[in-house]
Structure formats: structure tokens, C-alpha cells
Amino acid sequence: MASTVLAEITASISELKRNPMGTVAAGEGGAVAILNHNETAFYCVPAQTYEALLNRLEDQELNAIADARKIQKVVKIKLDEL
């Protein structure tokens, strides 16, 4: 069964076991596809890249919430009414 590899760099599980930090460094900040029997098993991503990815996803979720609220009816109230 063929699989799509969504990384420029690949490494085998054996290579990852032999030199984990070298495998991560080979990606130069990007993901490294870890292969098992020539099939993508998982992606190895540096912590900084993973954190940036999560921050970007969170921003997209917050933007979707803001966009949804943008079309809601505005209710004006006075400060004293709070």
C-alpha cells in the first residue's frame, strides 16, 4: 500500500533509534517522516515547530469564533446596567 510522505526528509525507525537528535536535526526545523517498511509511520517534529503549529491552529480557531460572532446582533447596554 502506497502512502503519501508529507516531509522533505525521511528516515527509518532504525536510523531514529541509532541517532534520535541527528534525525531531528536532519529536518532543519521541519518534519522528518519516519518510515517503517517504506510506509510513513509518523512524523518527527522539533519542539519549536510543533509549538508554532499549535499556536497557528489556535489562532485559526479563535478567528473562526470571531468571524461567527461578527454576524451576531449587537446588544448595547449602559455600564450602570451591568
C-alpha positions as CSV (number, residue, x, y, z in Angstrom):
1,M,0.0,0.0,0.0
2,A,1.4,3.4,-1.0
3,S,1.5,6.3,1.4
4,T,2.0,10.0,0.9
5,V,5.1,11.4,2.5
6,L,4.5,15.0,3.7
7,A,8.1,15.8,4.5
8,E,11.2,16.6,2.5
9,I,13.4,14.4,4.7
10,T,12.8,10.7,5.6
11,A,14.5,8.3,8.0
12,S,13.9,4.7,9.0
13,I,12.9,3.8,12.5
14,S,16.4,2.1,12.8
15,E,18.0,5.5,12.0
16,L,15.9,7.2,14.6
17,K,16.8,4.7,17.2
18,R,20.5,5.0,16.4
19,N,20.7,8.8,16.4
20,P,17.4,10.5,17.6
21,M,18.8,14.0,17.8
22,G,20.6,13.7,14.5
23,T,17.4,12.6,12.8
24,V,15.6,15.6,14.2
25,A,18.4,17.9,13.1
26,A,18.3,16.5,9.6
27,G,14.9,18.1,9.1
28,E,16.5,21.5,9.7
29,G,13.5,22.7,11.7
30,G,10.9,20.8,9.5
31,A,9.3,17.5,9.9
32,V,11.1,14.2,9.3
33,A,8.9,11.3,8.0
34,I,9.8,8.2,9.9
35,L,9.3,5.1,7.8
36,N,8.6,1.5,8.8
37,H,8.9,-0.9,5.9
38,N,8.8,2.0,3.4
39,E,5.5,3.3,4.8
40,T,5.2,6.5,6.8
41,A,4.7,5.5,10.4
42,F,4.8,9.0,12.0
43,Y,6.4,12.4,11.7
44,C,9.2,13.6,14.0
45,V,8.9,17.4,14.5
46,P,11.2,19.7,16.6
47,A,9.5,21.2,19.7
48,Q,9.7,24.7,18.3
49,T,8.0,23.7,15.1
50,Y,5.3,21.8,17.0
51,E,4.6,24.8,19.3
52,A,4.3,27.1,16.3
53,L,1.9,24.7,14.6
54,L,-0.3,24.5,17.7
55,N,-0.2,28.3,18.0
56,R,-1.3,28.7,14.4
57,L,-4.1,26.2,14.9
58,E,-5.3,28.1,18.0
59,D,-5.2,31.3,16.0
60,Q,-7.4,29.8,13.3
61,E,-9.9,28.5,15.8
62,L,-10.1,32.0,17.5
63,N,-10.5,33.6,14.1
64,A,-13.4,31.3,13.3
65,I,-15.1,32.2,16.6
66,A,-14.6,35.9,16.0
67,D,-16.0,35.5,12.4
68,A,-19.0,33.7,13.8
69,R,-19.6,36.4,16.4
70,K,-19.2,39.1,13.8
71,I,-22.6,38.4,12.3
72,Q,-24.4,38.3,15.7
73,K,-26.8,41.0,16.7
74,V,-25.1,43.8,18.8
75,V,-26.8,44.5,22.1
76,K,-26.0,47.9,23.5
77,I,-26.1,48.3,27.3
78,K,-25.0,51.0,29.7
79,L,-22.2,50.5,32.2
80,D,-24.7,51.1,35.0
81,E,-26.8,48.1,33.8
82,L,-24.0,45.7,34.5
